[in-house]
Amino acid sequence: MQEHAYIIRTMSLEELDIAVEWAAREGWNPGLHDAGCFHAADPEGFLVGMLGSEPIATISAVKYGDSFGFMGFYIVKPEYRGAGYGMKIWQAAMARLTGRNIGLDGVVAQQDNYRRSGFKLAYRNIRYQGTGGKPVAADGRIVPLSAVPFESLSAYDQPFFPDCREDFLHCWSRLPDSAVLCILHDGELAGYGVLRACRIGYKIGPLFADDAALAEALFMALQAQAPENAAIFLDTPETNPAAIELAQRHGMSVSFETARMYTGTVPDLPMQRLFGVTTFELG
């Protein structure tokens, strides 16, 4: 019987659905419309390992600007694990991001493996789960993000990320099956958040705001957009105690956590204003 060669190549947009489906099987609960925006971030940034005509491994190695990269979707089909296929696609992804500071959100159990590839722990991101659809009083400061020029959104978002992600942001701020809101202070953008439909319930991410009170108002407006009693998730960095307090104050409980790791210096982000991570897959 002929042995098939193992080939690693770039995924097409259509093939990215494979990675999203596998992520769902792993219990990672991707968004219903994530694939298009992920692909927009870096169309060359998603790799698939093929054994003959069968996809058996995936990984993302997305480039942002000139200096940053982020890895995710590191999955090998269960029946092919332990045979070296994962290491080969991992090495291909690392090679694609050579010379950049690389970030990832890894499962805690894999931290030691990531350390061997040069990653260092920065902090934990903690996923909280609660329920949506709770009524909230109207707040004149909160408007659809579409009411704000994209240039203003991009300028507001930039400090929260290590390098430019305009292509991703342009798509993410227009996701179907989502609520995309911002909060204004004295007519200026003072926070924004996205609630998107996922395989299970809804995720809020990002949730950025200038202070805890603004973040809470925005959080309440977003969770009110979810169906009554639907599951909602918020991924909070442990380095922002106010974000954790916000989740706990609204009756949310811990359901998952990741290790945020970098190969280089931990980026200097305004963590006290970062209440919800955008995604574990792309940073």
C-alpha positions in Angstrom: 0.0 0.0 0.0 1.4 3.4 -1.0 2.2 5.8 1.7 1.0 9.4 1.2 3.4 12.3 1.6 2.7 14.8 4.4 2.4 18.2 2.8 1.9 21.6 4.6 0.4 24.4 2.7 -1.7 27.5 3.0 -5.4 27.1 3.6 -8.0 28.6 1.4 -10.9 30.6 3.0 -13.1 27.6 2.4 -10.7 25.3 4.1 -10.6 27.6 7.1 -14.0 26.2 7.9 -12.2 22.9 8.7 -10.1 24.5 11.4 -13.2 26.2 12.9 -15.1 22.9 12.9 -12.3 21.1 14.6 -12.0 23.9 17.1 -15.7 23.4 17.9 -15.1 19.7 18.4 -12.3 20.5 20.8 -14.8 22.5 22.9 -13.4 25.9 22.0 -16.8 27.3 20.9 -15.9 29.4 17.9 -18.1 32.2 16.6 -20.5 31.4 13.7 -18.9 33.9 11.4 -15.3 33.9 12.6 -13.7 32.4 9.6 -14.1 35.3 7.2 -12.7 37.9 9.6 -9.8 35.6 10.6 -8.9 35.1 7.0 -9.2 38.9 6.4 -6.5 39.4 9.1 -3.9 37.6 7.0 -5.1 35.5 4.1 -1.7 33.6 4.0 -1.7 33.0 7.8 -3.5 29.6 8.0 -1.8 26.3 7.4 -3.1 22.8 6.8 -1.2 19.6 6.9 -2.4 17.2 4.2 -1.8 13.4 4.2 -2.6 12.7 0.6 -6.0 14.3 0.1 -6.9 14.2 3.8 -6.5 17.3 6.0 -5.1 16.0 9.3 -3.6 19.1 11.0 -4.2 22.9 11.2 -2.5 25.9 12.7 -2.7 29.7 12.3 0.4 32.0 12.1 -1.1 35.4 11.5 1.1 38.4 10.8 0.1 41.8 12.1 2.0 44.8 10.8 5.8 44.4 10.7 6.5 43.2 14.2 3.8 40.9 15.7 2.4 37.5 15.0 -0.2 35.3 16.7 -0.6 31.6 16.7 -3.8 29.5 17.2 -5.9 26.7 15.8 -3.1 24.2 16.6 -5.1 21.0 16.1 -4.2 17.5 14.9 -7.0 15.0 14.1 -7.1 12.7 17.1 -6.3 9.5 15.2 -3.1 11.1 13.9 -1.7 12.5 17.1 1.6 11.4 18.5 3.2 10.7 15.1 5.0 14.0 14.6 2.6 15.7 12.2 1.8 18.3 14.8 5.4 19.2 15.4 6.0 19.6 11.7 3.2 22.1 11.2 4.1 23.9 14.4 7.6 24.4 13.0 6.2 25.7 9.7 4.1 28.2 11.6 7.0 29.4 13.7 9.2 29.7 10.6 6.5 31.9 9.0 6.7 34.3 11.9 10.5 34.4 12.2 11.7 37.8 13.5 8.4 38.8 15.1 7.3 38.8 18.7 4.8 35.9 18.7 1.8 35.6 21.0 -0.6 32.7 21.7 -3.4 31.7 24.1 -2.5 28.1 25.0 -4.3 25.6 27.1 -2.6 25.5 30.5 -1.6 21.8 30.1 0.6 22.7 27.1 2.6 25.5 28.7 5.7 23.4 29.1 5.7 22.5 25.4 5.3 26.1 24.4 8.2 27.1 26.7 10.4 24.7 24.9 9.6 26.7 21.7 10.7 29.9 23.4 7.4 31.2 24.8 7.2 32.8 28.2 4.1 33.1 30.3 2.7 36.7 30.6 -0.6 36.1 32.4 -3.7 34.0 32.4 -6.9 34.9 30.4 -9.9 33.6 32.3 -13.2 32.8 30.6 -16.3 33.6 32.6 -19.8 32.2 31.7 -23.1 33.8 32.5 -26.5 34.4 31.0 -27.8 37.1 28.6 -31.0 38.8 27.9 -31.2 40.7 31.2 -33.1 44.0 30.7 -31.1 47.2 31.1 -32.2 50.8 31.2 -31.5 52.9 28.1 -28.2 54.7 28.2 -27.9 57.7 25.8 -24.1 57.3 25.8 -24.3 53.9 24.1 -24.8 53.9 20.3 -24.1 51.4 17.5 -20.4 51.4 16.6 -21.4 52.1 13.0 -22.3 55.6 14.1 -18.6 56.3 14.7 -16.1 56.8 11.7 -13.9 53.7 11.2 -10.9 55.9 11.5 -11.9 56.8 15.1 -12.5 53.1 15.9 -9.1 52.1 14.5 -7.3 54.9 16.5 -9.1 53.8 19.7 -8.3 50.1 19.1 -4.6 50.6 18.3 -3.2 50.9 21.8 -4.9 47.6 22.8 -3.0 45.5 20.2 0.8 45.2 19.6 0.6 46.1 15.9 -1.9 47.1 13.2 -5.0 45.0 12.7 -7.2 47.3 10.6 -8.2 44.6 8.1 -9.4 42.3 10.8 -11.1 45.1 12.7 -13.0 46.3 9.6 -14.6 42.9 9.3 -15.0 42.2 13.1 -16.9 45.5 13.6 -19.5 44.4 10.9 -20.0 40.7 12.0 -23.4 39.2 11.2 -25.5 37.9 14.1 -23.8 40.3 16.5 -24.3 43.5 18.5 -21.5 46.0 18.0 -21.8 48.9 20.4 -19.7 51.8 21.7 -19.9 54.2 24.5 -19.3 58.0 24.2 -18.0 60.4 26.8 -18.2 64.1 25.9 -18.9 63.0 22.3 -15.6 61.0 22.1 -15.3 57.3 21.8 -14.6 55.9 25.3 -15.1 52.2 24.8 -16.5 49.6 22.5 -17.5 45.9 22.5 -18.8 43.2 20.3 -21.2 40.4 21.2 -21.2 37.6 18.6 -23.1 34.4 18.1 -21.1 31.3 18.7 -21.7 27.5 18.4 -22.9 27.7 22.0 -24.4 31.1 23.2 -22.6 34.4 22.6 -19.1 35.8 23.4 -18.3 39.4 24.3 -15.0 40.3 22.8 -13.4 42.7 22.7 -14.6 44.8 25.6 -12.4 47.9 25.9 -13.3 51.0 27.9 -11.6 54.0 29.5 -12.7 52.9 33.0 -14.6 50.2 34.9 -17.9 52.1 35.1 -17.9 52.7 31.3 -17.0 49.0 30.8 -19.9 47.9 33.0 -22.4 50.0 31.2 -21.2 48.7 27.9 -21.2 45.1 29.2 -24.8 45.4 30.4 -25.9 46.8 27.1 -24.2 44.0 25.2 -25.5 41.2 27.4 -29.0 42.6 27.1 -28.8 42.0 23.3 -28.4 38.2 23.8 -31.6 36.1 24.0 -33.0 35.6 27.5 -31.0 32.9 29.4 -28.6 32.3 26.5 -25.1 31.5 27.6 -22.7 34.5 27.4 -18.9 34.4 27.8 -16.3 37.0 28.6 -12.6 36.4 28.5 -10.9 38.5 31.1 -7.1 39.1 31.6 -6.2 38.3 35.2 -4.0 41.4 35.2 -7.1 43.6 35.2 -8.8 42.9 38.6 -11.7 45.3 37.7 -12.5 43.0 34.7 -12.7 39.9 37.0 -14.8 41.9 39.5 -17.2 42.9 36.7 -17.7 39.3 35.7 -18.2 38.1 39.2 -20.5 41.0 40.1 -22.8 39.8 37.2 -23.0 36.2 38.5 -20.6 34.8 36.0 -18.4 31.8 36.9 -15.1 30.5 35.6 -15.4 28.0 32.8 -12.0 27.9 31.1 -8.6 29.6 31.1 -5.6 30.0 28.8 -2.0 31.0 29.2 -1.1 34.1 27.3 2.5 33.7 26.2 5.0 35.6 24.1 8.3 34.8 22.6 9.5 38.4 23.1 8.8 41.2 25.5 5.3 41.3 26.9 3.6 44.1 24.9 2.9 47.3 26.8 -0.9 47.3 26.5 -3.3 49.4 28.7 -4.5 46.3 30.7 -6.5 48.5 33.1 -8.8 49.3 30.2 -8.9 45.9 28.6 -11.9 44.1 30.1 -12.5 41.4 27.4 -10.1 39.7 25.0 -11.0 39.8 21.4 -10.4 36.1 20.6 -8.2 33.4 21.9 -7.4 32.4 18.3 -6.2 35.7 17.0 -5.3 37.8 20.1 
